[in-house]
């Protein structure tokens, strides 16, 4: 268990390993979110675990949600032109895309 703690401490303090961990967490989070909506919670948890503080973990989780939403919008392709006419479901999509990763960022508060 101390090996994991020392690894997390190193990832949270060293700039190079921190950047690699954030990019890896975003990549894994987008991959998981493309398969199932629970991947959004995992994306927030993964992104926040590499954050140096709980507050920055919440910000990282919101960023992960924004990246997942951007990937989803890009995957729509030409059908994206019809999105403004689908207002109720768009609100649910954006709300879930931001709230679920934020919920996942609670993992950072638990794993101090």
C-alpha positions as YAML, in Angstrom:
chain: A
units: angstrom
residues:
- id: 1
  name: UNK
  ca: [0.00, 0.00, 0.00]
- id: 2
  name: UNK
  ca: [2.88, 2.37, 0.69]
- id: 3
  name: UNK
  ca: [4.14, 1.84, -2.87]
- id: 4
  name: UNK
  ca: [0.85, 3.13, -4.24]
- id: 5
  name: UNK
  ca: [0.94, 6.08, -1.86]
- id: 6
  name: UNK
  ca: [4.49, 6.98, -2.85]
- id: 7
  name: UNK
  ca: [3.60, 6.67, -6.53]
- id: 8
  name: UNK
  ca: [0.59, 8.99, -6.10]
- id: 9
  name: UNK
  ca: [2.73, 11.47, -4.17]
- id: 10
  name: UNK
  ca: [5.33, 11.46, -6.94]
- id: 11
  name: UNK
  ca: [2.70, 11.88, -9.65]
- id: 12
  name: UNK
  ca: [1.13, 14.76, -7.76]
- id: 13
  name: UNK
  ca: [4.40, 16.64, -7.22]
- id: 14
  name: UNK
  ca: [6.69, 16.00, -10.20]
- id: 15
  name: UNK
  ca: [5.63, 18.08, -13.23]
- id: 16
  name: UNK
  ca: [6.60, 15.60, -15.95]
- id: 17
  name: UNK
  ca: [4.98, 12.55, -14.38]
- id: 18
  name: UNK
  ca: [1.94, 14.68, -13.45]
- id: 19
  name: UNK
  ca: [1.42, 15.72, -17.06]
- id: 20
  name: UNK
  ca: [1.75, 12.13, -18.28]
- id: 21
  name: UNK
  ca: [-0.71, 10.93, -15.61]
- id: 22
  name: UNK
  ca: [-3.28, 13.61, -16.49]
- id: 23
  name: UNK
  ca: [-3.12, 12.79, -20.20]
- id: 24
  name: UNK
  ca: [-3.35, 9.08, -19.43]
- id: 25
  name: UNK
  ca: [-6.33, 9.62, -17.14]
- id: 26
  name: UNK
  ca: [-8.10, 11.69, -19.81]
- id: 27
  name: UNK
  ca: [-7.42, 9.07, -22.48]
- id: 28
  name: UNK
  ca: [-8.67, 6.24, -20.26]
- id: 29
  name: UNK
  ca: [-11.67, 8.29, -19.17]
- id: 30
  name: UNK
  ca: [-12.76, 9.10, -22.72]
- id: 31
  name: UNK
  ca: [-12.28, 5.46, -23.71]
- id: 32
  name: UNK
  ca: [-14.42, 4.27, -20.80]
- id: 33
  name: UNK
  ca: [-17.08, 6.94, -21.37]
- id: 34
  name: UNK
  ca: [-17.39, 5.93, -25.01]
- id: 35
  name: UNK
  ca: [-18.45, 2.46, -23.86]
- id: 36
  name: UNK
  ca: [-20.80, 3.25, -20.97]
- id: 37
  name: UNK
  ca: [-22.07, 6.27, -19.06]
- id: 38
  name: UNK
  ca: [-20.36, 5.03, -15.86]
- id: 39
  name: UNK
  ca: [-17.14, 5.81, -17.72]
- id: 40
  name: UNK
  ca: [-17.89, 9.47, -16.98]
- id: 41
  name: UNK
  ca: [-17.68, 8.73, -13.25]
- id: 42
  name: UNK
  ca: [-14.45, 6.81, -13.83]
- id: 43
  name: UNK
  ca: [-13.07, 9.68, -15.92]
- id: 44
  name: UNK
  ca: [-13.67, 12.11, -13.07]
- id: 45
  name: UNK
  ca: [-12.17, 9.74, -10.52]
- id: 46
  name: UNK
  ca: [-9.06, 9.06, -12.60]
- id: 47
  name: UNK
  ca: [-8.50, 12.72, -13.40]
- id: 48
  name: UNK
  ca: [-8.96, 13.82, -9.81]
- id: 49
  name: UNK
  ca: [-6.72, 11.16, -8.27]
- id: 50
  name: UNK
  ca: [-3.64, 12.70, -9.90]
- id: 51
  name: UNK
  ca: [-4.53, 16.21, -8.70]
- id: 52
  name: UNK
  ca: [-2.42, 17.72, -5.90]
- id: 53
  name: UNK
  ca: [-5.46, 19.00, -3.93]
- id: 54
  name: UNK
  ca: [-9.12, 18.10, -3.61]
- id: 55
  name: UNK
  ca: [-10.21, 21.42, -5.11]
- id: 56
  name: UNK
  ca: [-7.97, 20.98, -8.14]
- id: 57
  name: UNK
  ca: [-9.26, 17.42, -8.39]
- id: 58
  name: UNK
  ca: [-12.77, 18.77, -8.85]
- id: 59
  name: UNK
  ca: [-11.48, 21.14, -11.53]
- id: 60
  name: UNK
  ca: [-9.67, 18.28, -13.29]
- id: 61
  name: UNK
  ca: [-12.89, 16.25, -13.20]
- id: 62
  name: UNK
  ca: [-14.86, 19.08, -14.80]
- id: 63
  name: UNK
  ca: [-12.14, 19.31, -17.44]
- id: 64
  name: UNK
  ca: [-12.40, 15.57, -18.04]
- id: 65
  name: UNK
  ca: [-16.15, 15.94, -18.47]
- id: 66
  name: UNK
  ca: [-15.62, 18.75, -20.97]
- id: 67
  name: UNK
  ca: [-13.16, 16.59, -22.92]
- id: 68
  name: UNK
  ca: [-15.66, 13.72, -22.95]
- id: 69
  name: UNK
  ca: [-18.40, 16.06, -24.19]
- id: 70
  name: UNK
  ca: [-16.11, 17.40, -26.90]
- id: 71
  name: UNK
  ca: [-15.26, 13.86, -28.00]
- id: 72
  name: UNK
  ca: [-18.95, 13.03, -28.11]
- id: 73
  name: UNK
  ca: [-19.73, 16.16, -30.16]
- id: 74
  name: UNK
  ca: [-16.93, 15.27, -32.58]
- id: 75
  name: UNK
  ca: [-18.28, 11.74, -32.92]
- id: 76
  name: UNK
  ca: [-21.64, 13.10, -34.07]
- id: 77
  name: UNK
  ca: [-20.07, 14.39, -37.26]
- id: 78
  name: UNK
  ca: [-22.59, 15.76, -39.77]
- id: 79
  name: UNK
  ca: [-25.50, 14.96, -37.44]
- id: 80
  name: UNK
  ca: [-24.30, 17.72, -35.10]
- id: 81
  name: UNK
  ca: [-26.35, 20.22, -37.12]
- id: 82
  name: UNK
  ca: [-29.55, 18.69, -35.71]
- id: 83
  name: UNK
  ca: [-28.44, 19.00, -32.07]
- id: 84
  name: UNK
  ca: [-29.86, 22.51, -31.35]
- id: 85
  name: UNK
  ca: [-33.37, 21.24, -32.10]
- id: 86
  name: UNK
  ca: [-33.09, 18.48, -29.49]
- id: 87
  name: UNK
  ca: [-33.13, 20.73, -26.45]
- id: 88
  name: UNK
  ca: [-34.36, 18.52, -23.61]
- id: 89
  name: UNK
  ca: [-31.95, 15.68, -24.32]
- id: 90
  name: UNK
  ca: [-29.07, 18.08, -24.90]
- id: 91
  name: UNK
  ca: [-29.57, 19.47, -21.39]
- id: 92
  name: UNK
  ca: [-29.44, 15.96, -19.94]
- id: 93
  name: UNK
  ca: [-26.33, 15.13, -21.97]
- id: 94
  name: UNK
  ca: [-24.42, 18.24, -20.93]
- id: 95
  name: UNK
  ca: [-25.61, 17.96, -17.33]
- id: 96
  name: UNK
  ca: [-24.52, 14.33, -17.09]
- id: 97
  name: UNK
  ca: [-21.28, 15.06, -18.91]
- id: 98
  name: UNK
  ca: [-20.33, 17.58, -16.22]
- id: 99
  name: UNK
  ca: [-22.04, 16.23, -13.09]
- id: 100
  name: UNK
  ca: [-20.99, 12.58, -13.31]
- id: 101
  name: UNK
  ca: [-17.24, 13.31, -13.52]
- id: 102
  name: UNK
  ca: [-17.67, 15.77, -10.66]
- id: 103
  name: UNK
  ca: [-19.29, 12.97, -8.67]
- id: 104
  name: UNK
  ca: [-16.33, 10.75, -9.55]
- id: 105
  name: UNK
  ca: [-13.94, 13.38, -8.21]
- id: 106
  name: UNK
  ca: [-15.10, 12.45, -4.71]
- id: 107
  name: UNK
  ca: [-12.53, 9.67, -5.02]
- id: 108
  name: UNK
  ca: [-9.83, 12.30, -4.50]
- id: 109
  name: UNK
  ca: [-11.42, 13.41, -1.24]
- id: 110
  name: UNK
  ca: [-11.58, 9.81, -0.02]
- id: 111
  name: UNK
  ca: [-8.00, 8.95, -1.10]
- id: 112
  name: UNK
  ca: [-6.17, 11.78, 0.58]
...
